[in-house]
Amino acid sequence: MDTPQSRPAVTPSDTMLLIFFGATLALLHIAVNGQYGFHRDELLSLGAV
């Protein structure tokens, strides 16, 4: 029979890396999103189609 494969353990450094990337992307999004706003930009894109 096949032996079950063990998954690698998730270390705290992996979790912190994911939190760091998520926070960086969120801050970048907030920093560059001040001009149009999410909904206005989406409606502009839909109107241009």
C-alpha positions in Angstrom: 0.0 0.0 0.0 1.0 3.6 -0.4 2.3 5.4 2.6 0.7 8.8 3.3 2.9 11.7 2.5 3.4 14.2 5.2 3.0 17.9 4.4 5.8 20.3 5.3 5.1 22.2 8.5 4.1 25.8 8.2 6.5 27.8 10.2 5.8 31.2 11.8 8.2 32.8 9.4 6.1 31.6 6.5 3.0 33.1 8.1 4.7 36.4 8.8 5.9 36.5 5.1 2.4 36.1 3.9 1.1 38.8 6.3 3.9 41.1 5.1 3.1 40.7 1.4 -0.7 41.1 2.1 -0.1 44.3 4.1 2.3 45.7 1.5 -0.2 45.1 -1.3 -3.0 46.6 0.8 -1.0 49.7 1.6 0.1 50.1 -2.1 -3.6 49.8 -3.1 -4.6 52.4 -0.6 -1.8 54.8 -1.6 -2.5 54.8 -5.3 -6.3 54.5 -5.2 -7.0 58.1 -4.1 -7.6 59.6 -7.5 -10.6 57.8 -8.9 -11.9 55.4 -6.3 -12.7 51.8 -6.9 -16.2 52.1 -8.2 -15.7 55.1 -10.4 -12.7 53.4 -12.0 -14.7 50.2 -12.6 -17.6 52.1 -14.1 -15.2 54.0 -16.4 -13.7 50.7 -17.6 -17.1 49.2 -18.3 -18.2 52.4 -20.1 -15.2 52.3 -22.4 -16.0 48.8 -23.7 
